[in-house]
Amino acid sequence: MLATLPLTAGCGEASKDRYYVMGTVTFDGRPVPEGVIYFDPDLKRGNSGVQGVAIIRNGAFDTRDTGRGVSSGPYLARVQGFAPESAESGSRKAPLFGEYMIPVDLPKDPVPQKLDVPKQAAANMPSLPAVPP
């Protein structure tokens, strides 16, 4: 039990430095219908903070929805966007573009972020095997 005490104390300290991030995300100028954003600390630019996660709904995101805020500083936002589900697609959501990275500098204050994925990101789509009907 004593061996785990230092780990527990360290976890409590890290959580007080988390900040929430909210904003909008577009693809080719239009709101991304559904998706997810992973906020990865940019190690190359000296950030060793925590990873954050946000769900995209109708072009908006907020890390409060997942409870996974970030520390401030340089991050790489990994954006994944999906077309809205339709009756034809069944349970599989069609990706709008390949995973797209956007460098961002996140402040401690809750300043809304505007992330834009350019149309060219669709060219980075991995090819998926055909699904039989």
C-alpha positions, 0 to 999 in steps of 0.5 A, a space after each residue: 500500500 505504501 508503494 502506491 502512495 507516491 503515485 496517487 499523490 502525483 496524479 492529484 497534482 497533475 489534475 489541477 493544471 488541466 484546462 478545458 478547450 472548446 470551439 468549432 471545427 470545419 472541413 472545407 469551410 463547413 462544420 464537421 458533422 461528427 468526429 473526435 479530436 485528440 489534443 496531444 502535447 507537442 513534445 517537439 515544441 517542449 510540451 510534456 503535458 496531458 492529452 485531452 479529448 473532445 467529441 465533435 457534434 455539428 461542428 462544435 467541440 468541448 473537452 468538458 463533455 469527456 472530462 479530458 482537458 489539457 494543460 496549456 502550451 503547444 499541442 497537436 490537434 488530431 482531428 477525425 471527422 465523419 459523415 452523419 450516419 445514414 440508413 445506407 451506411 448502417 452502423 459504419 460511419 464514413 470518414 470525411 478525411 484522413 486523420 489531420 494534424 493541426 498545431 495549436 497553442 492552447 492558453 490557460 484561459 478558455 479562449 474558443 479555438 477555430 480549427 479548419 481541416 482543408 479539402 486536401 485532407 480528403 486525399 489522405 484517406 486510407 483505402 478501405 476494403 469493399 464491404 459486401 451488401 
